[in-house]
Amino acid sequence: MSEPVSYLFRYDEEQILKDIREYVSATYRSHYTATEPGNYKDIQTIDLMAVKDLASAFCQANILKYGSRYGSKDGKNKKDLMKVIHYAMLLLHFDDHYKTPTTEPYNR
């Protein structure tokens, strides 16, 4: 993946992309992932939703949740918008906009 050409951006997009990359990366190191050894070490709620074919609806609901509370709960909370973007990215994945074939049942 090539780096964005900053002169094409006008509205802080380069910094926003950097911030969202850092935010999403941090979610995989957060308290929502298990650290103890075992069969379910790397399972997140979204993984369980995907198994039950609920991931798309879950993502859409969270986009609405965090989008509608922006400006209300904790003011104009940047983290709410980061969550909206992250759930939109996940929705792109779960609705097969970036489908890549795999032979493994779980590919990370």
C-alpha positions as CSV (number, residue, x, y, z in Angstrom):
1,M,0.0,0.0,0.0
2,S,1.5,3.3,-1.0
3,E,1.6,6.3,1.3
4,P,-0.9,9.0,0.6
5,V,0.3,12.1,-1.3
6,S,-0.3,14.9,1.2
7,Y,-0.6,17.6,-1.4
8,L,-3.8,16.0,-2.6
9,F,-5.4,16.5,0.8
10,R,-7.1,19.7,1.9
11,Y,-8.9,18.9,5.2
12,D,-6.3,17.2,7.5
13,E,-7.0,13.8,5.9
14,E,-3.4,12.7,6.2
15,Q,-3.4,13.3,10.0
16,I,-6.9,11.7,10.3
17,L,-5.7,8.6,8.5
18,K,-2.7,8.5,10.8
19,D,-4.9,8.9,13.9
20,I,-7.4,6.2,12.8
21,R,-4.6,3.8,12.1
22,E,-3.2,4.4,15.6
23,Y,-6.7,4.1,17.2
24,V,-7.6,0.8,15.4
25,S,-4.2,-0.7,16.3
26,A,-4.7,0.2,19.9
27,T,-8.1,-1.6,20.0
28,Y,-6.2,-4.9,19.4
29,R,-4.1,-4.2,22.5
30,S,-7.0,-3.0,24.7
31,H,-8.8,-4.6,27.6
32,Y,-11.3,-6.1,25.2
33,T,-8.8,-8.7,24.2
34,A,-7.8,-11.5,26.5
35,T,-4.2,-11.8,27.7
36,E,-4.4,-15.1,29.5
37,P,-3.5,-18.3,27.6
38,G,-6.3,-20.5,26.4
39,N,-8.5,-21.4,23.4
40,Y,-10.2,-18.0,23.4
41,K,-7.1,-15.7,23.8
42,D,-7.7,-13.6,20.7
43,I,-11.5,-13.8,20.4
44,Q,-13.3,-10.5,20.4
45,T,-17.0,-9.8,20.5
46,I,-17.1,-9.0,16.8
47,D,-15.6,-12.4,16.1
48,L,-18.5,-14.0,18.0
49,M,-21.0,-11.8,16.1
50,A,-19.4,-12.9,12.8
51,V,-19.9,-16.6,13.6
52,K,-23.6,-15.9,14.1
53,D,-23.9,-13.7,11.0
54,L,-24.6,-10.7,13.2
55,A,-21.5,-8.7,12.5
56,S,-22.9,-6.3,9.9
57,A,-25.9,-5.4,12.0
58,F,-23.6,-5.0,15.1
59,C,-21.4,-2.6,13.1
60,Q,-24.3,-0.6,11.8
61,A,-25.8,-0.3,15.3
62,N,-22.5,0.9,16.7
63,I,-22.1,3.4,13.9
64,L,-25.5,4.8,14.9
65,K,-24.8,4.6,18.6
66,Y,-21.4,6.5,18.5
67,G,-22.5,8.8,15.7
68,S,-25.6,9.9,17.5
69,R,-23.9,10.4,20.9
70,Y,-21.2,12.6,19.4
71,G,-21.7,16.1,20.7
72,S,-24.0,14.9,23.5
73,K,-22.0,12.5,25.7
74,D,-18.7,14.1,26.7
75,G,-19.2,16.9,24.2
76,K,-17.5,16.6,20.8
77,N,-15.6,13.5,21.8
78,K,-13.0,12.6,19.1
79,K,-13.0,9.0,20.3
80,D,-16.7,8.6,19.3
81,L,-15.8,9.6,15.8
82,M,-12.9,7.2,15.7
83,K,-15.3,4.4,16.7
84,V,-17.7,5.4,13.9
85,I,-14.9,5.2,11.4
86,H,-13.6,1.9,12.8
87,Y,-17.1,0.3,12.8
88,A,-17.5,1.6,9.2
89,M,-14.2,-0.1,8.3
90,L,-15.4,-3.3,9.9
91,L,-18.7,-3.1,8.1
92,L,-16.8,-2.8,4.8
93,H,-15.1,-6.0,5.7
94,F,-18.1,-8.0,6.9
95,D,-20.2,-6.9,3.9
96,D,-17.5,-8.4,1.7
97,H,-16.4,-5.2,0.0
98,Y,-12.8,-6.5,0.5
99,K,-13.4,-10.2,0.2
100,T,-10.2,-12.2,0.0
101,P,-10.4,-16.0,-0.4
102,T,-8.9,-18.0,2.4
103,T,-8.7,-21.7,3.2
104,E,-8.3,-21.1,6.9
105,P,-11.4,-20.8,9.1
106,Y,-10.0,-17.8,11.0
107,N,-7.4,-15.6,9.3
108,R,-5.8,-12.6,11.2
